[in-house]
Amino acid sequence: MPVTTIGTAQVHVDAEGFLTDYDEWDEQLGRQLAAAIGIDMTDAHWTPIRFLRADYPEFGQTATLRRISTLAGIPIKDLFTLFPGKPAKKMAYIAGLPKPHGCV
């Protein structure tokens, strides 16, 4: 896997720029990833990101929008407002997780 520098951190990424090593991520890196795609992180943004980070090790894949909505209690409409366009893909990117299955 390629290595790239984001801020001051060197991280492993796939061909689309998604982190490939779960342990290389921290919230500072998450802020930098969010800024790179035009998202200014607020407390509301961190709720689904922290859910994704906690959920991933248990299930071994990035949660779907429906799973986030159901288990984290965040309406899908709100996820689209927080992460416009492709919320699942953007949340996975910011959370340092693989792109969710089904995302193009």
N, C-alpha and C positions, 0 to 999 in steps of 0.2 A: 504494500500500500504506500502511496505517496505521502511524503511529509511536507507540511506547509507551516508557515509562521503566521499566527493570528495574535496581534498585539506583541507580547513578548514570549508567548508560548509556542513551542513547536509541537504540532499535533499530527496524528495520522488521519488521513481522509480518503474517501473513495473518489471515483472519477467525477462525481457531482458535488464534491465538497462536504459531504456529511462525515462527521467524525466516526472513526471505526473502533476506537478504544474508549470504552465507557469511563475508565479511570482518569483519562486526560482532561475531563471537563470539570470546571468549577463555575460558580455564578459570575465571576468576573469575565470569564471566557464567554459565558452565555450572553452577557451584556454586549460584548464586542460582536458576537455573531448576530445578535438582534440589530445592532446599529448598522451592520453591513447590509441588512435587507430593509432598512428604513423603519425599524420598530424601536420606539423609546419605551423601555420596560418600566411598568408600574406594578404596584402590588397585585392588581387584577391580572396582569400578564404572568406574574410569577406563580400564581395558584395552579394553572394547568401545567406549567413547565415542571414545577416540583412534583406534581402528581405523576407526570410521565417518568421522571427520574426515579421515583419510588416504585412505580409499577413495572418498569422494564426488567429489573433483575429477577423478579418473581415469575414473569411470564415469558421472558426471552424474546419479545418482539415489541415494537412500538405500538402503543394503544391506539385504537381507532377513535374518531370523533365521538361515536356513540358511546364507547366505553368511558371516555373522559367525561362526557356529559352525564351519563348515568351514575358513575361512581364518585366523581368529584363534584357533582351537583351544579355543573355550569351549563346553562342552556346552549345548544349548538349555535343559535343565533348570536349569542354573546361571543362565542369563539370566532365566528366570522367577523364580528366587529373588532375584536382585539387583534386578529391576525388576518387581515383582508386578503381575499383571493383564494389562496390554498392554505387554510389554517392547519391542517394535519401536517403538511409538508414543512411549513414554517415553524411550527412548534417543535417538530422532531429535530430540525436543523438547530434551533436555538438551544434545545435540551441536550444536544450532542449525541443524538440517537440515530439509528438507521432510518431511512425514509420508510414510512409505513407501507405495507403491502397494498397494492391497488393504486398508489399515487403514481402519476406519470410525470 
